[in-house]
């Protein structure tokens, strides 16, 4: 999945006009600019979800969010 997203980002950067055409075709509009995206994942990115899960009673034990990221 991350490789596909990285490939898409590279395509958009190299071919912005073609990317806008594709965006308009499939979304029915073309935005004024492309969003800034990052594929880097940090443990802090999961903390919100762990907190909400705890508040809803779905997470009953502490979770080490650093263990949720596959290191390649």
PDB file of N, CA, C, O and CB in Angstrom:
ATOM      1  N   UNK A   1       0.824  -1.186   0.000  1.00  0.00           N
ATOM      2  CA  UNK A   1       0.000   0.000   0.000  1.00  0.00           C
ATOM      3  C   UNK A   1       0.872   1.255   0.000  1.00  0.00           C
ATOM      4  O   UNK A   1       0.639   2.187  -0.770  1.00  0.00           O
ATOM      5  CB  UNK A   1      -0.939  -0.005   1.205  1.00  0.00           C
ATOM      6  N   UNK A   2       1.871   1.264   0.870  1.00  0.00           N
ATOM      7  CA  UNK A   2       2.743   2.446   0.928  1.00  0.00           C
ATOM      8  C   UNK A   2       3.501   2.637  -0.375  1.00  0.00           C
ATOM      9  O   UNK A   2       3.719   3.770  -0.805  1.00  0.00           O
ATOM     10  CB  UNK A   2       3.734   2.324   2.090  1.00  0.00           C
ATOM     11  N   UNK A   3       3.902   1.544  -1.007  1.00  0.00           N
ATOM     12  CA  UNK A   3       4.613   1.660  -2.288  1.00  0.00           C
ATOM     13  C   UNK A   3       3.705   2.262  -3.353  1.00  0.00           C
ATOM     14  O   UNK A   3       4.150   3.074  -4.163  1.00  0.00           O
ATOM     15  CB  UNK A   3       5.130   0.282  -2.750  1.00  0.00           C
ATOM     16  N   UNK A   4       2.439   1.869  -3.355  1.00  0.00           N
ATOM     17  CA  UNK A   4       1.480   2.419  -4.320  1.00  0.00           C
ATOM     18  C   UNK A   4       1.258   3.907  -4.074  1.00  0.00           C
ATOM     19  O   UNK A   4       1.174   4.683  -5.026  1.00  0.00           O
ATOM     20  CB  UNK A   4       0.139   1.665  -4.241  1.00  0.00           C
ATOM     21  N   UNK A   5       1.163   4.313  -2.810  1.00  0.00           N
ATOM     22  CA  UNK A   5       0.992   5.729  -2.489  1.00  0.00           C
ATOM     23  C   UNK A   5       2.228   6.536  -2.883  1.00  0.00           C
ATOM     24  O   UNK A   5       2.105   7.654  -3.383  1.00  0.00           O
ATOM     25  CB  UNK A   5       0.703   5.906  -0.994  1.00  0.00           C
ATOM     26  N   UNK A   6       3.404   5.981  -2.664  1.00  0.00           N
ATOM     27  CA  UNK A   6       4.642   6.662  -3.051  1.00  0.00           C
ATOM     28  C   UNK A   6       4.710   6.821  -4.569  1.00  0.00           C
ATOM     29  O   UNK A   6       5.134   7.861  -5.072  1.00  0.00           O
ATOM     30  CB  UNK A   6       5.876   5.884  -2.539  1.00  0.00           C
ATOM     31  N   UNK A   7       4.291   5.787  -5.289  1.00  0.00           N
ATOM     32  CA  UNK A   7       4.265   5.852  -6.754  1.00  0.00           C
ATOM     33  C   UNK A   7       3.282   6.922  -7.229  1.00  0.00           C
ATOM     34  O   UNK A   7       3.575   7.671  -8.161  1.00  0.00           O
ATOM     35  CB  UNK A   7       3.886   4.477  -7.351  1.00  0.00           C
ATOM     36  N   UNK A   8       2.125   6.990  -6.590  1.00  0.00           N
ATOM     37  CA  UNK A   8       1.122   7.997  -6.953  1.00  0.00           C
ATOM     38  C   UNK A   8       1.646   9.403  -6.682  1.00  0.00           C
ATOM     39  O   UNK A   8       1.452  10.301  -7.501  1.00  0.00           O
ATOM     40  CB  UNK A   8      -0.187   7.761  -6.177  1.00  0.00           C
ATOM     41  N   UNK A   9       2.299   9.602  -5.557  1.00  0.00           N
ATOM     42  CA  UNK A   9       2.862  10.920  -5.244  1.00  0.00           C
ATOM     43  C   UNK A   9       3.902  11.334  -6.277  1.00  0.00           C
ATOM     44  O   UNK A   9       3.924  12.485  -6.713  1.00  0.00           O
ATOM     45  CB  UNK A   9       3.488  10.917  -3.844  1.00  0.00           C
ATOM     46  N   UNK A  10       4.753  10.410  -6.665  1.00  0.00           N
ATOM     47  CA  UNK A  10       5.779  10.708  -7.665  1.00  0.00           C
ATOM     48  C   UNK A  10       5.133  11.069  -9.002  1.00  0.00           C
ATOM     49  O   UNK A  10       5.581  11.994  -9.679  1.00  0.00           O
ATOM     50  CB  UNK A  10       6.734   9.506  -7.838  1.00  0.00           C
ATOM     51  N   UNK A  11       4.083  10.340  -9.383  1.00  0.00           N
ATOM     52  CA  UNK A  11       3.375  10.631 -10.633  1.00  0.00           C
ATOM     53  C   UNK A  11       2.785  12.037 -10.602  1.00  0.00           C
ATOM     54  O   UNK A  11       2.919  12.790 -11.566  1.00  0.00           O
ATOM     55  CB  UNK A  11       2.264   9.594 -10.879  1.00  0.00           C
ATOM     56  N   UNK A  12       2.132  12.391  -9.495  1.00  0.00           N
ATOM     57  CA  UNK A  12       1.505  13.712  -9.365  1.00  0.00           C
ATOM     58  C   UNK A  12       2.557  14.813  -9.461  1.00  0.00           C
ATOM     59  O   UNK A  12       2.323  15.839 -10.101  1.00  0.00           O
ATOM     60  CB  UNK A  12       0.736  13.823  -8.027  1.00  0.00           C
ATOM     61  N   UNK A  13       3.700  14.612  -8.838  1.00  0.00           N
ATOM     62  CA  UNK A  13       4.752  15.631  -8.875  1.00  0.00           C
ATOM     63  C   UNK A  13       5.333  15.800 -10.276  1.00  0.00           C
ATOM     64  O   UNK A  13       5.666  16.913 -10.684  1.00  0.00           O
ATOM     65  CB  UNK A  13       5.863  15.272  -7.898  1.00  0.00           C
ATOM     66  N   UNK A  14       5.454  14.691 -11.014  1.00  0.00           N
ATOM     67  CA  UNK A  14       6.012  14.750 -12.367  1.00  0.00           C
ATOM     68  C   UNK A  14       4.984  15.170 -13.408  1.00  0.00           C
ATOM     69  O   UNK A  14       5.343  15.752 -14.432  1.00  0.00           O
ATOM     70  CB  UNK A  14       6.588  13.407 -12.744  1.00  0.00           C
ATOM     71  N   UNK A  15       3.708  14.882 -13.158  1.00  0.00           N
ATOM     72  CA  UNK A  15       2.648  15.100 -14.147  1.00  0.00           C
ATOM     73  C   UNK A  15       1.449  15.818 -13.539  1.00  0.00           C
ATOM     74  O   UNK A  15       0.352  15.261 -13.539  1.00  0.00           O
ATOM     75  CB  UNK A  15       2.203  13.770 -14.748  1.00  0.00           C
ATOM     76  N   UNK A  16       1.617  17.027 -13.024  1.00  0.00           N
ATOM     77  CA  UNK A  16       0.505  17.681 -12.330  1.00  0.00           C
ATOM     78  C   UNK A  16      -0.725  17.920 -13.212  1.00  0.00           C
ATOM     79  O   UNK A  16      -1.854  17.787 -12.740  1.00  0.00           O
ATOM     80  CB  UNK A  16       0.971  18.993 -11.772  1.00  0.00           C
ATOM     81  N   UNK A  17      -0.522  18.269 -14.476  1.00  0.00           N
ATOM     82  CA  UNK A  17      -1.680  18.521 -15.348  1.00  0.00           C
ATOM     83  C   UNK A  17      -2.444  17.233 -15.626  1.00  0.00           C
ATOM     84  O   UNK A  17      -3.674  17.224 -15.614  1.00  0.00           O
ATOM     85  CB  UNK A  17      -1.230  19.161 -16.676  1.00  0.00           C
ATOM     86  N   UNK A  18      -1.723  16.151 -15.874  1.00  0.00           N
ATOM     87  CA  UNK A  18      -2.378  14.854 -16.105  1.00  0.00           C
ATOM     88  C   UNK A  18      -3.082  14.395 -14.832  1.00  0.00           C
ATOM     89  O   UNK A  18      -4.173  13.830 -14.897  1.00  0.00           O
ATOM     90  CB  UNK A  18      -1.347  13.784 -16.569  1.00  0.00           C
ATOM     91  N   UNK A  19      -2.477  14.630 -13.695  1.00  0.00           N
ATOM     92  CA  UNK A  19      -3.100  14.263 -12.420  1.00  0.00           C
ATOM     93  C   UNK A  19      -4.402  15.036 -12.218  1.00  0.00           C
ATOM     94  O   UNK A  19      -5.378  14.485 -11.708  1.00  0.00           O
ATOM     95  CB  UNK A  19      -2.133  14.531 -11.246  1.00  0.00           C
ATOM     96  N   UNK A  20      -4.421  16.308 -12.616  1.00  0.00           N
ATOM     97  CA  UNK A  20      -5.656  17.102 -12.506  1.00  0.00           C
ATOM     98  C   UNK A  20      -6.746  16.561 -13.430  1.00  0.00           C
ATOM     99  O   UNK A  20      -7.921  16.544 -13.063  1.00  0.00           O
ATOM    100  CB  UNK A  20      -5.376  18.580 -12.837  1.00  0.00           C
ATOM    101  N   UNK A  21      -6.361  16.123 -14.618  1.00  0.00           N
ATOM    102  CA  UNK A  21      -7.333  15.527 -15.542  1.00  0.00           C
ATOM    103  C   UNK A  21      -7.940  14.261 -14.938  1.00  0.00           C
ATOM    104  O   UNK A  21      -9.153  14.057 -15.000  1.00  0.00           O
ATOM    105  CB  UNK A  21      -6.664  15.203 -16.900  1.00  0.00           C
ATOM    106  N   UNK A  22      -7.107  13.428 -14.363  1.00  0.00           N
ATOM    107  CA  UNK A  22      -7.580  12.187 -13.734  1.00  0.00           C
ATOM    108  C   UNK A  22      -8.479  12.514 -12.549  1.00  0.00           C
ATOM    109  O   UNK A  22      -9.526  11.891 -12.370  1.00  0.00           O
ATOM    110  CB  UNK A  22      -6.386  11.307 -13.276  1.00  0.00           C
ATOM    111  N   UNK A  23      -8.078  13.482 -11.748  1.00  0.00           N
ATOM    112  CA  UNK A  23      -8.877  13.909 -10.596  1.00  0.00           C
ATOM    113  C   UNK A  23     -10.259  14.368 -11.052  1.00  0.00           C
ATOM    114  O   UNK A  23     -11.272  13.971 -10.476  1.00  0.00           O
ATOM    115  CB  UNK A  23      -8.161  15.045  -9.825  1.00  0.00           C
ATOM    116  N   UNK A  24     -10.297  15.203 -12.086  1.00  0.00           N
ATOM    117  CA  UNK A  24     -11.576  15.716 -12.593  1.00  0.00           C
ATOM    118  C   UNK A  24     -12.441  14.589 -13.155  1.00  0.00           C
ATOM    119  O   UNK A  24     -13.657  14.582 -12.966  1.00  0.00           O
ATOM    120  CB  UNK A  24     -11.335  16.779 -13.675  1.00  0.00           C
ATOM    121  N   UNK A  25     -11.819  13.651 -13.837  1.00  0.00           N
ATOM    122  CA  UNK A  25     -12.575  12.537 -14.434  1.00  0.00           C
ATOM    123  C   UNK A  25     -13.254  11.684 -13.363  1.00  0.00           C
ATOM    124  O   UNK A  25     -14.433  11.355 -13.491  1.00  0.00           O
ATOM    125  CB  UNK A  25     -11.646  11.658 -15.286  1.00  0.00           C
ATOM    126  N   UNK A  26     -12.525  11.326 -12.318  1.00  0.00           N
ATOM    127  CA  UNK A  26     -13.057  10.392 -11.330  1.00  0.00           C
ATOM    128  C   UNK A  26     -13.771  11.051 -10.152  1.00  0.00           C
ATOM    129  O   UNK A  26     -14.623  10.427  -9.519  1.00  0.00           O
ATOM    130  CB  UNK A  26     -11.951   9.550 -10.813  1.00  0.00           C
ATOM    131  N   UNK A  27     -13.434  12.306  -9.852  1.00  0.00           N
ATOM    132  CA  UNK A  27     -14.086  12.986  -8.730  1.00  0.00           C
ATOM    133  C   UNK A  27     -15.128  14.001  -9.185  1.00  0.00           C
ATOM    134  O   UNK A  27     -15.950  14.460  -8.392  1.00  0.00           O
ATOM    135  CB  UNK A  27     -13.050  13.677  -7.873  1.00  0.00           C
ATOM    136  N   UNK A  28     -15.084  14.345 -10.462  1.00  0.00           N
ATOM    137  CA  UNK A  28     -16.037  15.315 -10.983  1.00  0.00           C
ATOM    138  C   UNK A  28     -15.599  16.754 -10.758  1.00  0.00           C
ATOM    139  O   UNK A  28     -16.349  17.676 -11.079  1.00  0.00           O
ATOM    140  CB  UNK A  28     -17.379  15.096 -10.355  1.00  0.00           C
ATOM    141  N   UNK A  29     -14.429  16.966 -10.226  1.00  0.00           N
ATOM    142  CA  UNK A  29     -13.877  18.310 -10.021  1.00  0.00           C
ATOM    143  C   UNK A  29     -12.366  18.201  -9.858  1.00  0.00           C
ATOM    144  O   UNK A  29     -11.823  17.119  -9.634  1.00  0.00           O
ATOM    145  CB  UNK A  29     -14.521  19.005  -8.776  1.00  0.00           C
ATOM    146  N   UNK A  30     -11.716  19.325  -9.973  1.00  0.00           N
ATOM    147  CA  UNK A  30     -10.278  19.382  -9.738  1.00  0.00           C
ATOM    148  C   UNK A  30     -10.025  20.464  -8.703  1.00  0.00           C
ATOM    149  O   UNK A  30     -10.405  21.618  -8.904  1.00  0.00           O
ATOM    150  CB  UNK A  30      -9.485  19.663 -11.063  1.00  0.00           C
ATOM    151  N   UNK A  31      -9.399  20.109  -7.616  1.00  0.00           N
ATOM    152  CA  UNK A  31      -9.138  21.052  -6.533  1.00  0.00           C
ATOM    153  C   UNK A  31      -8.115  22.104  -6.931  1.00  0.00           C
ATOM    154  O   UNK A  31      -7.387  21.921  -7.907  1.00  0.00           O
ATOM    155  CB  UNK A  31      -8.661  20.312  -5.301  1.00  0.00           C
ATOM    156  N   UNK A  32      -8.052  23.197  -6.190  1.00  0.00           N
ATOM    157  CA  UNK A  32      -7.111  24.266  -6.519  1.00  0.00           C
ATOM    158  C   UNK A  32      -5.643  23.865  -6.343  1.00  0.00           C
ATOM    159  O   UNK A  32      -4.761  24.419  -6.998  1.00  0.00           O
ATOM    160  CB  UNK A  32      -7.403  25.469  -5.668  1.00  0.00           C
ATOM    161  N   UNK A  33      -5.391  22.912  -5.466  1.00  0.00           N
ATOM    162  CA  UNK A  33      -4.029  22.413  -5.262  1.00  0.00           C
ATOM    163  C   UNK A  33      -4.116  21.001  -4.697  1.00  0.00           C
ATOM    164  O   UNK A  33      -5.148  20.584  -4.172  1.00  0.00           O
ATOM    165  CB  UNK A  33      -3.213  23.351  -4.306  1.00  0.00           C
ATOM    166  N   UNK A  34      -3.023  20.288  -4.814  1.00  0.00           N
ATOM    167  CA  UNK A  34      -2.972  18.940  -4.265  1.00  0.00           C
ATOM    168  C   UNK A  34      -2.594  19.017  -2.788  1.00  0.00           C
ATOM    169  O   UNK A  34      -1.822  19.891  -2.396  1.00  0.00           O
ATOM    170  CB  UNK A  34      -1.962  18.056  -5.051  1.00  0.00           C
ATOM    171  N   UNK A  35      -3.125  18.116  -1.967  1.00  0.00           N
ATOM    172  CA  UNK A  35      -2.778  18.139  -0.540  1.00  0.00           C
ATOM    173  C   UNK A  35      -1.329  17.710  -0.321  1.00  0.00           C
ATOM    174  O   UNK A  35      -0.753  16.979  -1.126  1.00  0.00           O
ATOM    175  CB  UNK A  35      -3.725  17.224   0.258  1.00  0.00           C
ATOM    176  N   UNK A  36      -0.767  18.168   0.758  1.00  0.00           N
ATOM    177  CA  UNK A  36       0.568  17.745   1.156  1.00  0.00           C
ATOM    178  C   UNK A  36       0.417  16.458   1.958  1.00  0.00           C
ATOM    179  O   UNK A  36      -0.295  16.421   2.961  1.00  0.00           O
ATOM    180  CB  UNK A  36       1.307  18.860   1.987  1.00  0.00           C
ATOM    181  N   UNK A  37       1.080  15.421   1.515  1.00  0.00           N
ATOM    182  CA  UNK A  37       0.965  14.117   2.171  1.00  0.00           C
ATOM    183  C   UNK A  37       2.343  13.624   2.591  1.00  0.00           C
ATOM    184  O   UNK A  37       3.358  13.984   1.995  1.00  0.00           O
ATOM    185  CB  UNK A  37       0.286  13.089   1.236  1.00  0.00           C
ATOM    186  N   UNK A  38       2.358  12.813   3.605  1.00  0.00           N
ATOM    187  CA  UNK A  38       3.584  12.144   4.014  1.00  0.00           C
ATOM    188  C   UNK A  38       3.269  10.671   4.260  1.00  0.00           C
ATOM    189  O   UNK A  38       2.191  10.328   4.745  1.00  0.00           O
ATOM    190  CB  UNK A  38       4.196  12.812   5.288  1.00  0.00           C
ATOM    191  N   UNK A  39       4.205   9.823   3.926  1.00  0.00           N
ATOM    192  CA  UNK A  39       4.024   8.388   4.144  1.00  0.00           C
ATOM    193  C   UNK A  39       4.721   7.922   5.418  1.00  0.00           C
ATOM    194  O   UNK A  39       4.634   6.751   5.787  1.00  0.00           O
ATOM    195  CB  UNK A  39       4.550   7.603   2.948  1.00  0.00           C
ATOM    196  N   UNK A  40       5.404   8.834   6.079  1.00  0.00           N
ATOM    197  CA  UNK A  40       6.066   8.488   7.337  1.00  0.00           C
ATOM    198  C   UNK A  40       5.021   8.342   8.437  1.00  0.00           C
ATOM    199  O   UNK A  40       4.133   9.182   8.584  1.00  0.00           O
ATOM    200  CB  UNK A  40       7.122   9.562   7.724  1.00  0.00           C
ATOM    201  N   UNK A  41       5.137   7.275   9.199  1.00  0.00           N
ATOM    202  CA  UNK A  41       4.215   7.014  10.301  1.00  0.00           C
ATOM    203  C   UNK A  41       5.003   7.073  11.602  1.00  0.00           C
ATOM    204  O   UNK A  41       6.081   6.490  11.717  1.00  0.00           O
ATOM    205  CB  UNK A  41       3.500   5.629  10.136  1.00  0.00           C
ATOM    206  N   UNK A  42       4.458   7.773  12.566  1.00  0.00           N
ATOM    207  CA  UNK A  42       5.085   7.908  13.877  1.00  0.00           C
ATOM    208  C   UNK A  42       4.160   7.308  14.938  1.00  0.00           C
ATOM    209  O   UNK A  42       2.944   7.289  14.746  1.00  0.00           O
ATOM    210  CB  UNK A  42       5.399   9.405  14.195  1.00  0.00           C
ATOM    211  N   UNK A  43       4.706   6.822  16.042  1.00  0.00           N
ATOM    212  CA  UNK A  43       3.853   6.293  17.112  1.00  0.00           C
ATOM    213  C   UNK A  43       2.785   7.288  17.561  1.00  0.00           C
ATOM    214  O   UNK A  43       1.671   6.886  17.899  1.00  0.00           O
ATOM    215  CB  UNK A  43       4.705   5.898  18.299  1.00  0.00           C
ATOM    216  N   UNK A  44       3.108   8.568  17.569  1.00  0.00           N
ATOM    217  CA  UNK A  44       2.141   9.588  17.996  1.00  0.00           C
ATOM    218  C   UNK A  44       0.910   9.619  17.088  1.00  0.00           C
ATOM    219  O   UNK A  44      -0.160  10.049  17.518  1.00  0.00           O
ATOM    220  CB  UNK A  44       2.805  10.969  18.013  1.00  0.00           C
ATOM    221  N   UNK A  45       1.051   9.168  15.839  1.00  0.00           N
ATOM    222  CA  UNK A  45      -0.085   9.145  14.913  1.00  0.00           C
ATOM    223  C   UNK A  45      -1.196   8.214  15.392  1.00  0.00           C
ATOM    224  O   UNK A  45      -2.352   8.378  15.001  1.00  0.00           O
ATOM    225  CB  UNK A  45       0.379   8.719  13.525  1.00  0.00           C
ATOM    226  N   UNK A  46      -0.858   7.242  16.232  1.00  0.00           N
ATOM    227  CA  UNK A  46      -1.835   6.273  16.718  1.00  0.00           C
ATOM    228  C   UNK A  46      -2.425   6.637  18.082  1.00  0.00           C
ATOM    229  O   UNK A  46      -3.433   6.065  18.498  1.00  0.00           O
ATOM    230  CB  UNK A  46      -1.198   4.916  16.797  1.00  0.00           C
ATOM    231  N   UNK A  47      -1.807   7.575  18.765  1.00  0.00           N
ATOM    232  CA  UNK A  47      -2.214   7.875  20.142  1.00  0.00           C
ATOM    233  C   UNK A  47      -3.668   8.335  20.245  1.00  0.00           C
ATOM    234  O   UNK A  47      -4.361   7.974  21.195  1.00  0.00           O
ATOM    235  CB  UNK A  47      -1.309   8.939  20.724  1.00  0.00           C
ATOM    236  N   UNK A  48      -4.133   9.119  19.290  1.00  0.00           N
ATOM    237  CA  UNK A  48      -5.527   9.571  19.293  1.00  0.00           C
ATOM    238  C   UNK A  48      -6.471   8.371  19.283  1.00  0.00           C
ATOM    239  O   UNK A  48      -7.428   8.320  20.056  1.00  0.00           O
ATOM    240  CB  UNK A  48      -5.807  10.486  18.076  1.00  0.00           C
ATOM    241  N   UNK A  49      -6.198   7.413  18.408  1.00  0.00           N
ATOM    242  CA  UNK A  49      -7.077   6.260  18.264  1.00  0.00           C
ATOM    243  C   UNK A  49      -7.036   5.363  19.501  1.00  0.00           C
ATOM    244  O   UNK A  49      -8.059   4.812  19.907  1.00  0.00           O
ATOM    245  CB  UNK A  49      -6.692   5.459  17.027  1.00  0.00           C
ATOM    246  N   UNK A  50      -5.869   5.221  20.089  1.00  0.00           N
ATOM    247  CA  UNK A  50      -5.741   4.439  21.322  1.00  0.00           C
ATOM    248  C   UNK A  50      -6.518   5.123  22.446  1.00  0.00           C
ATOM    249  O   UNK A  50      -7.198   4.459  23.229  1.00  0.00           O
ATOM    250  CB  UNK A  50      -4.245   4.267  21.718  1.00  0.00           C
ATOM    251  N   UNK A  51      -6.417   6.443  22.524  1.00  0.00           N
ATOM    252  CA  UNK A  51      -7.131   7.191  23.562  1.00  0.00           C
ATOM    253  C   UNK A  51      -8.643   7.035  23.398  1.00  0.00           C
ATOM    254  O   UNK A  51      -9.344   6.754  24.370  1.00  0.00           O
ATOM    255  CB  UNK A  51      -6.742   8.683  23.518  1.00  0.00           C
ATOM    256  N   UNK A  52      -9.144   7.213  22.191  1.00  0.00           N
ATOM    257  CA  UNK A  52     -10.584   7.066  21.932  1.00  0.00           C
ATOM    258  C   UNK A  52     -11.024   5.636  22.226  1.00  0.00           C
ATOM    259  O   UNK A  52     -12.083   5.416  22.814  1.00  0.00           O
ATOM    260  CB  UNK A  52     -10.923   7.442  20.464  1.00  0.00           C
ATOM    261  N   UNK A  53     -10.209   4.665  21.815  1.00  0.00           N
ATOM    262  CA  UNK A  53     -10.533   3.272  22.102  1.00  0.00           C
ATOM    263  C   UNK A  53     -10.641   3.020  23.591  1.00  0.00           C
ATOM    264  O   UNK A  53     -11.508   2.267  24.034  1.00  0.00           O
ATOM    265  CB  UNK A  53      -9.493   2.353  21.500  1.00  0.00           C
ATOM    266  N   UNK A  54      -9.768   3.643  24.367  1.00  0.00           N
ATOM    267  CA  UNK A  54      -9.835   3.518  25.822  1.00  0.00           C
ATOM    268  C   UNK A  54     -11.095   4.150  26.384  1.00  0.00           C
ATOM    269  O   UNK A  54     -11.740   3.581  27.264  1.00  0.00           O
ATOM    270  CB  UNK A  54      -8.614   4.152  26.462  1.00  0.00           C
ATOM    271  N   UNK A  55     -11.448   5.328  25.878  1.00  0.00           N
ATOM    272  CA  UNK A  55     -12.655   6.009  26.355  1.00  0.00           C
ATOM    273  C   UNK A  55     -13.921   5.225  26.020  1.00  0.00           C
ATOM    274  O   UNK A  55     -14.908   5.292  26.753  1.00  0.00           O
ATOM    275  CB  UNK A  55     -12.741   7.406  25.753  1.00  0.00           C
ATOM    276  N   UNK A  56     -13.892   4.490  24.925  1.00  0.00           N
ATOM    277  CA  UNK A  56     -15.053   3.691  24.521  1.00  0.00           C
ATOM    278  C   UNK A  56     -15.044   2.288  25.130  1.00  0.00           C
ATOM    279  O   UNK A  56     -15.977   1.512  24.924  1.00  0.00           O
ATOM    280  CB  UNK A  56     -15.103   3.585  23.008  1.00  0.00           C
ATOM    281  N   UNK A  57     -14.000   1.971  25.870  1.00  0.00           N
ATOM    282  CA  UNK A  57     -13.903   0.660  26.490  1.00  0.00           C
ATOM    283  C   UNK A  57     -13.420  -0.426  25.547  1.00  0.00           C
ATOM    284  O   UNK A  57     -13.518  -1.611  25.865  1.00  0.00           O
ATOM    285  CB  UNK A  57     -15.222   0.275  27.045  1.00  0.00           C
ATOM    286  N   UNK A  58     -12.901  -0.037  24.395  1.00  0.00           N
ATOM    287  CA  UNK A  58     -12.411  -1.017  23.426  1.00  0.00           C
ATOM    288  C   UNK A  58     -10.964  -1.412  23.695  1.00  0.00           C
ATOM    289  O   UNK A  58     -10.537  -2.510  23.339  1.00  0.00           O
ATOM    290  CB  UNK A  58     -12.540  -0.466  22.016  1.00  0.00           C
ATOM    291  N   UNK A  59     -10.220  -0.522  24.318  1.00  0.00           N
ATOM    292  CA  UNK A  59      -8.826  -0.777  24.671  1.00  0.00           C
ATOM    293  C   UNK A  59      -8.765  -0.846  26.186  1.00  0.00           C
ATOM    294  O   UNK A  59      -9.037   0.137  26.875  1.00  0.00           O
ATOM    295  CB  UNK A  59      -7.856   0.334  24.099  1.00  0.00           C
ATOM    296  N   UNK A  60      -8.408  -2.005  26.693  1.00  0.00           N
ATOM    297  CA  UNK A  60      -8.446  -2.211  28.144  1.00  0.00           C
ATOM    298  C   UNK A  60      -7.075  -2.212  28.793  1.00  0.00           C
ATOM    299  O   UNK A  60      -6.964  -2.108  30.015  1.00  0.00           O
ATOM    300  CB  UNK A  60      -9.130  -3.501  28.451  1.00  0.00           C
ATOM    301  N   UNK A  61      -6.028  -2.328  27.983  1.00  0.00           N
ATOM    302  CA  UNK A  61      -4.666  -2.343  28.505  1.00  0.00           C
ATOM    303  C   UNK A  61      -3.860  -1.270  27.777  1.00  0.00           C
ATOM    304  O   UNK A  61      -4.206  -0.884  26.661  1.00  0.00           O
ATOM    305  CB  UNK A  61      -4.008  -3.754  28.337  1.00  0.00           C
ATOM    306  N   UNK A  62      -2.805  -0.797  28.396  1.00  0.00           N
ATOM    307  CA  UNK A  62      -1.947   0.175  27.700  1.00  0.00           C
ATOM    308  C   UNK A  62      -1.374  -0.435  26.417  1.00  0.00           C
ATOM    309  O   UNK A  62      -1.044  -1.620  26.370  1.00  0.00           O
ATOM    310  CB  UNK A  62      -0.795   0.647  28.628  1.00  0.00           C
ATOM    311  N   UNK A  63      -1.266   0.385  25.401  1.00  0.00           N
ATOM    312  CA  UNK A  63      -0.715  -0.064  24.122  1.00  0.00           C
ATOM    313  C   UNK A  63       0.549   0.736  23.831  1.00  0.00           C
ATOM    314  O   UNK A  63       0.546   1.966  23.876  1.00  0.00           O
ATOM    315  CB  UNK A  63      -1.756   0.097  22.966  1.00  0.00           C
ATOM    316  N   UNK A  64       1.621   0.024  23.534  1.00  0.00           N
ATOM    317  CA  UNK A  64       2.870   0.661  23.123  1.00  0.00           C
ATOM    318  C   UNK A  64       2.747   0.945  21.628  1.00  0.00           C
ATOM    319  O   UNK A  64       2.938   0.052  20.803  1.00  0.00           O
ATOM    320  CB  UNK A  64       4.133  -0.249  23.444  1.00  0.00           C
ATOM    321  N   UNK A  65       2.427   2.193  21.284  1.00  0.00           N
ATOM    322  CA  UNK A  65       2.167   2.527  19.883  1.00  0.00           C
ATOM    323  C   UNK A  65       3.397   2.354  18.996  1.00  0.00           C
ATOM    324  O   UNK A  65       3.258   2.233  17.779  1.00  0.00           O
ATOM    325  CB  UNK A  65       1.668   3.950  19.781  1.00  0.00           C
ATOM    326  N   UNK A  66       4.583   2.340  19.569  1.00  0.00           N
ATOM    327  CA  UNK A  66       5.787   2.124  18.755  1.00  0.00           C
ATOM    328  C   UNK A  66       5.825   0.704  18.186  1.00  0.00           C
ATOM    329  O   UNK A  66       6.522   0.446  17.205  1.00  0.00           O
ATOM    330  CB  UNK A  66       7.051   2.389  19.591  1.00  0.00           C
ATOM    331  N   UNK A  67       5.081  -0.211  18.799  1.00  0.00           N
ATOM    332  CA  UNK A  67       5.052  -1.596  18.311  1.00  0.00           C
ATOM    333  C   UNK A  67       4.022  -1.798  17.201  1.00  0.00           C
ATOM    334  O   UNK A  67       3.913  -2.895  16.654  1.00  0.00           O
ATOM    335  CB  UNK A  67       4.753  -2.548  19.461  1.00  0.00           C
ATOM    336  N   UNK A  68       3.271  -0.758  16.865  1.00  0.00           N
ATOM    337  CA  UNK A  68       2.259  -0.863  15.819  1.00  0.00           C
ATOM    338  C   UNK A  68       2.820  -0.576  14.429  1.00  0.00           C
ATOM    339  O   UNK A  68       2.116  -0.725  13.430  1.00  0.00           O
ATOM    340  CB  UNK A  68       1.121   0.085  16.111  1.00  0.00           C
ATOM    341  N   UNK A  69       4.065  -0.172  14.366  1.00  0.00           N
ATOM    342  CA  UNK A  69       4.679   0.218  13.098  1.00  0.00           C
ATOM    343  C   UNK A  69       5.685  -0.838  12.671  1.00  0.00           C
ATOM    344  O   UNK A  69       6.597  -1.186  13.421  1.00  0.00           O
ATOM    345  CB  UNK A  69       5.361   1.601  13.216  1.00  0.00           C
ATOM    346  N   UNK A  70       5.508  -1.344  11.456  1.00  0.00           N
ATOM    347  CA  UNK A  70       6.443  -2.314  10.900  1.00  0.00           C
ATOM    348  C   UNK A  70       7.690  -1.577  10.444  1.00  0.00           C
ATOM    349  O   UNK A  70       7.610  -0.671   9.614  1.00  0.00           O
ATOM    350  CB  UNK A  70       5.803  -3.108   9.723  1.00  0.00           C
ATOM    351  N   UNK A  71       8.813  -1.949  10.970  1.00  0.00           N
ATOM    352  CA  UNK A  71      10.079  -1.322  10.583  1.00  0.00           C
ATOM    353  C   UNK A  71      10.693  -2.151   9.467  1.00  0.00           C
ATOM    354  O   UNK A  71      10.893  -3.357   9.607  1.00  0.00           O
ATOM    355  CB  UNK A  71      11.061  -1.204  11.803  1.00  0.00           C
ATOM    356  N   UNK A  72      10.985  -1.492   8.370  1.00  0.00           N
ATOM    357  CA  UNK A  72      11.532  -2.214   7.210  1.00  0.00           C
ATOM    358  C   UNK A  72      12.989  -1.937   7.022  1.00  0.00           C
ATOM    359  O   UNK A  72      13.603  -2.463   6.094  1.00  0.00           O
ATOM    360  CB  UNK A  72      10.788  -1.849   5.952  1.00  0.00           C
TER     361      UNK A  72
END
